Amino acid sequence: MRPFRLFVLVCAFVLLAAPGGRPAAAEGYPARPVKILVPFAPGGGTDLISRALADIIATDWKAAVVIENRPGGGTTIASMAALGAAPDGYTMLAASNSFLVSPMIMPTAPYQWDRDFTGVSLFAVSPHILVVNPSVPARTLPEFIAWTRTQNGKASFASFGSGSSNHLGFEVLKRKLGIEITHVPYKGSAPAMNDLVAGHVNATLGDLQNVSEQLKGGTLRAIAVANETRLPSMPDVPTLNELGITGFTSKSWFGASARKDTPPDIVKKWSDAFTSALKMPVVQQRLGGLGLELVGSTPAQMQVFLAEEDAKAAAAVKLSGAKIE
C-alpha cells in the first residue's frame, strides 16, 4: 500500500474513533414511537405530569410519545420493564420517590438505581398534606392522635403503593406521633384517593394536586401540612412543625430516568425537551395550578438529586422500619 494512501486511511480511522468523528446518536432520533413507562395507575400525579410533558414533546418532535402505565410491585414492575428495554432511548421511566425506596424495603433488591439507571430530569416536587375522611371525628392533630388511640389498631392510612413517598412518610410520622395505624397500599394515588373519599380507609398524606378539589368539596378534611411552611392555597392549615413535630417534612418528587448506557446525547435531548416543556405557559398553568413546584434539571443535576434523596430515604427507612414482605 502506498504511504500516502495508508496515511489517509489512518486519518479516517482516527476521525471516526474520536468522539467528534462519529455521528451523534440523537441525530435522526426518534425514528419510531417512544414510550414513557409510568409506574402508577392512570389519574395520579406521576401520570398527569408525564402526560402533560409527553403531549408537548410529541408535538415538538413530531413523533409519537406513548404513556404506558405499569403499576404494581411498589413501582418495581415499571422499573424492571425499563431495565429490560434496550438502552437506546426509546424507553424512559417516570420516576418518583418509590424508585429509590422500594429496593430498600424488599427482601431482595431487584435493581440498584445508581448501577442500573441514569438520571434524566427532575420535573417537580409536591408537599404532602395530612388529610382524613370526614367520618373521622378529628379537626386538629391532637384530636387525630386521640381518635387513633381509641381504634385499637383498626385505623388505617392509604398510600400510593408500598415504598411510595406517602407510605414512607406516614410510617415515620406515626412513630413520631406515637400511634398505631394500619398501612393499606394502592397502585397509585387515584385508587387510593377513591377509597379514602369512600371511607374505606381513614387518612393519608396526600399530594396537594390530589386532594385540593376534595378539600374544597368537603369530601376530605385537612389536618396539617407536612411542609417547611404553610401553603398559600390553604393558609389556615398549620404545618406539622408548628404543631410540635419538628423537622418532619414529607413530599413527592417526580422525574425521569433511563437505563444505564443510554447514549448521553439522547439523554440530554430528553432532558432539554422536558425542561423546555416545563417552562411553557400551558404546562405551567396546567401543572403549577395543582400546587406543584416545577423544576426541570440537567441529567447531572438529576443524578446529584437522586443521590441526596437516596441518603434521606435510607435514613427514613431505618427510622420507620418499613418493609415489603
C-alpha positions in Angstrom: 0.0 0.0 0.0 1.3 3.4 -0.9 2.4 5.6 2.0 0.0 8.5 1.2 -3.0 6.1 0.9 -2.1 4.5 4.2 -1.9 7.9 5.8 -5.4 8.8 4.5 -6.9 5.6 5.9 -5.2 6.1 9.3 -6.6 9.6 9.5 -10.0 8.5 8.6 -9.9 5.8 11.3 -8.8 8.3 13.9 -11.6 10.7 13.0 -14.2 8.0 13.2 -12.8 6.8 16.5 -12.7 10.2 18.1 -15.9 11.4 19.9 -16.5 14.2 17.4 -15.9 11.9 14.4 -19.0 9.8 14.9 -22.5 10.8 14.1 -24.4 11.7 17.3 -26.8 9.1 18.4 -29.5 11.7 18.7 -29.3 12.6 15.0 -32.5 11.4 13.4 -33.8 10.4 16.8 -36.6 9.4 17.3 -37.1 7.3 14.2 -40.0 5.4 15.8 -42.5 5.8 18.6 -41.0 6.3 22.1 -42.7 5.5 25.4 -42.6 6.7 29.0 -43.3 3.9 31.5 -45.4 5.2 34.4 -45.3 3.0 37.5 -48.8 4.0 38.7 -52.4 3.7 37.6 -53.8 6.4 35.3 -55.0 9.6 37.0 -52.4 10.1 39.7 -49.7 12.8 39.9 -47.0 11.0 38.1 -49.4 10.1 35.3 -50.8 13.6 35.0 -47.3 15.2 34.8 -45.9 12.6 32.4 -48.9 13.0 30.0 -48.7 16.8 30.1 -45.0 16.7 29.2 -45.4 13.9 26.6 -48.1 15.9 24.7 -45.7 18.9 24.3 -42.7 16.8 23.4 -44.7 14.8 20.8 -45.7 18.0 19.1 -42.2 19.4 19.2 -40.6 16.2 17.9 -43.4 15.4 15.5 -43.3 11.9 16.9 -45.4 9.5 18.9 -44.7 9.7 22.7 -46.7 7.0 24.3 -47.6 6.8 28.0 -47.6 3.2 29.2 -48.9 2.6 32.8 -47.2 -0.3 34.6 -48.5 -0.2 38.2 -47.6 -2.6 40.9 -44.7 -4.1 42.8 -44.1 -0.9 44.7 -43.3 0.6 41.2 -40.7 -2.0 40.5 -42.7 -3.6 37.7 -42.2 -0.5 35.6 -38.6 -0.1 36.7 -37.8 -3.6 35.7 -39.5 -3.2 32.4 -37.4 -0.1 31.7 -34.3 -2.1 32.8 -35.2 -4.9 30.4 -35.5 -2.5 27.4 -32.7 -1.7 25.1 -30.5 1.3 26.2 -31.4 3.2 23.1 -33.5 6.0 24.5 -36.8 4.6 23.2 -38.0 3.8 26.7 -38.0 6.4 29.5 -39.0 5.7 33.1 -41.2 8.2 35.0 -39.5 8.0 38.4 -40.7 9.1 41.9 -39.7 8.5 45.5 -40.5 4.8 45.4 -38.0 4.3 42.6 -35.4 4.7 45.3 -37.3 3.4 48.3 -38.8 0.1 47.0 -35.5 -1.7 46.5 -34.6 -0.8 50.1 -37.6 -2.3 51.7 -37.9 -5.5 49.6 -36.3 -8.8 50.8 -34.1 -8.8 47.7 -33.4 -5.6 45.8 -34.4 -6.1 42.1 -32.1 -3.3 40.9 -29.6 -0.8 42.1 -30.6 2.7 40.8 -27.1 4.1 40.5 -25.7 1.0 38.8 -28.6 0.3 36.5 -30.1 3.7 35.7 -29.1 7.2 34.9 -30.9 10.4 35.8 -32.6 12.4 33.1 -34.5 15.3 34.6 -36.4 16.4 37.8 -39.9 17.6 36.9 -41.4 18.8 40.1 -41.9 18.4 43.8 -45.1 18.4 45.8 -45.7 18.8 49.6 -47.9 16.3 51.4 -51.0 17.2 53.5 -52.3 15.0 56.3 -56.0 14.5 55.3 -58.8 12.4 56.8 -62.2 11.2 55.7 -64.9 13.4 57.3 -66.1 10.3 59.2 -63.0 10.7 61.3 -64.1 12.9 64.3 -60.9 15.0 64.3 -60.2 18.5 63.1 -56.8 19.0 64.8 -53.7 16.9 65.2 -54.3 16.3 68.9 -57.8 15.1 68.1 -56.5 12.8 65.3 -53.9 11.3 67.7 -56.6 10.8 70.4 -59.0 9.2 67.9 -56.5 6.7 66.5 -55.7 5.6 70.1 -59.4 4.7 70.6 -59.4 2.4 67.5 -57.1 -0.3 68.9 -55.1 -0.5 65.7 -58.1 -0.5 63.4 -57.4 3.0 62.0 -55.9 2.9 58.5 -53.9 5.1 56.1 -53.7 4.8 52.3 -50.6 5.1 50.3 -49.8 5.3 46.6 -48.1 1.9 46.9 -45.6 0.1 49.1 -42.4 2.2 49.1 -44.1 5.3 47.8 -43.4 8.7 49.3 -46.5 8.9 51.4 -46.1 5.3 52.6 -42.6 6.0 54.0 -43.7 9.5 55.2 -46.6 8.1 57.2 -44.5 5.3 58.6 -42.1 7.9 60.0 -45.0 10.2 61.1 -46.9 7.5 63.1 -43.8 6.8 65.1 -43.3 10.5 65.8 -46.9 10.7 66.9 -46.8 7.5 68.9 -49.9 5.9 67.2 -50.8 2.6 65.6 -52.4 2.9 62.2 -52.5 0.2 59.5 -51.0 0.7 56.1 -53.2 0.0 53.1 -51.2 0.2 49.8 -52.8 1.0 46.4 -51.5 1.0 42.8 -51.3 4.8 42.5 -52.8 7.9 44.0 -56.1 7.8 42.1 -57.4 4.5 43.5 -56.0 5.4 47.0 -58.0 8.7 46.9 -61.1 7.0 45.7 -61.1 4.6 48.7 -60.3 7.4 51.1 -63.2 9.6 49.9 -65.4 6.5 50.1 -64.4 5.9 53.7 -62.7 2.5 53.2 -59.5 4.0 54.7 -59.3 6.8 57.2 -56.3 9.0 56.3 -53.4 9.7 54.0 -50.5 12.0 53.3 -51.8 13.3 50.0 -50.2 15.4 47.3 -51.8 18.8 47.1 -52.8 18.2 43.5 -54.7 15.0 44.5 -56.6 16.4 47.5 -57.3 20.1 46.7 -60.7 19.5 45.0 -61.8 17.1 47.6 -60.9 19.6 50.4 -62.8 22.3 48.6 -65.8 19.9 48.2 -65.7 18.8 51.8 -65.2 15.1 51.0 -61.8 15.3 52.8 -60.6 17.3 55.7 -57.1 18.8 56.2 -55.3 18.3 59.5 -51.8 19.6 58.8 -49.2 20.3 56.1 -46.0 18.2 56.0 -44.0 21.2 54.5 -41.5 23.7 55.9 -44.0 26.5 55.5 -47.8 26.8 55.2 -49.2 26.6 51.7 -50.5 29.8 50.0 -53.6 27.9 48.8 -54.6 26.9 52.4 -53.0 29.4 54.8 -55.2 28.4 57.7 -53.8 24.8 57.8 -50.8 24.6 60.1 -47.6 22.7 59.4 -46.7 19.7 61.4 -43.6 21.5 62.5 -45.8 24.3 64.1 -47.7 21.6 65.9 -44.6 20.2 67.6 -43.4 17.5 65.0 -40.2 19.4 64.5 -38.0 18.7 61.5 -40.6 16.5 59.8 -41.5 17.0 56.1 -42.9 14.7 53.5 -43.1 15.4 49.8 -43.4 13.7 46.5 -41.0 14.3 43.7 -41.4 13.5 40.0 -38.8 13.0 37.3 -37.4 10.7 34.7 -34.6 8.1 34.5 -33.2 6.0 31.7 -31.4 2.7 31.5 -27.7 3.0 32.1 -25.6 3.1 28.9 -28.3 5.1 27.1 -26.3 7.4 24.8 -25.6 10.7 26.6 -26.7 12.8 23.7 -30.1 11.1 23.7 -30.4 11.5 27.5 -29.6 15.2 27.0 -32.2 15.5 24.2 -34.8 14.2 26.6 -33.7 16.4 29.5 -33.7 19.5 27.2 -37.2 18.6 26.0 -38.6 18.1 29.5 -37.0 21.3 30.8 -38.3 23.3 27.8 -41.8 21.8 28.2 -41.9 22.7 31.9 -41.3 26.3 31.0 -44.2 26.6 28.6 -47.1 28.7 29.9 -49.6 26.0 29.0 -47.8 23.4 31.1 -47.1 25.9 34.0 -50.8 26.7 34.1 -51.8 23.0 33.8 -49.4 21.7 36.5 -48.4 24.8 38.5 -52.1 25.3 39.2 -52.1 22.0 41.0 -49.7 23.2 43.6 -46.6 21.6 42.1 -43.2 23.3 42.2 -42.0 22.8 38.7 -38.2 22.4 38.4 -36.5 21.0 35.2 -32.9 19.9 35.5 -29.9 18.6 33.7 -29.0 14.9 33.8 -26.1 15.7 36.1 -28.3 17.7 38.5 -30.8 14.8 38.5 -28.1 12.4 39.3 -27.0 14.5 42.3 -30.6 14.9 43.4 -31.1 11.1 43.3 -28.0 10.5 45.4 -29.2 13.0 48.0 -32.7 11.6 48.1 -31.3 8.1 48.3 -29.4 9.0 51.5 -32.6 10.6 53.0 -34.7 7.6 52.1 -32.2 5.2 53.6 -32.3 7.1 56.9 -36.2 7.2 56.8 -36.4 3.5 56.1 -34.2 2.8 59.0 -36.2 5.0 61.3 -39.6 3.7 60.2 -38.8 0.0 59.9 -40.9 0.0 56.7 -40.6 -3.2 54.6 -42.4 -5.2 51.9 -42.7 -8.9 52.8 
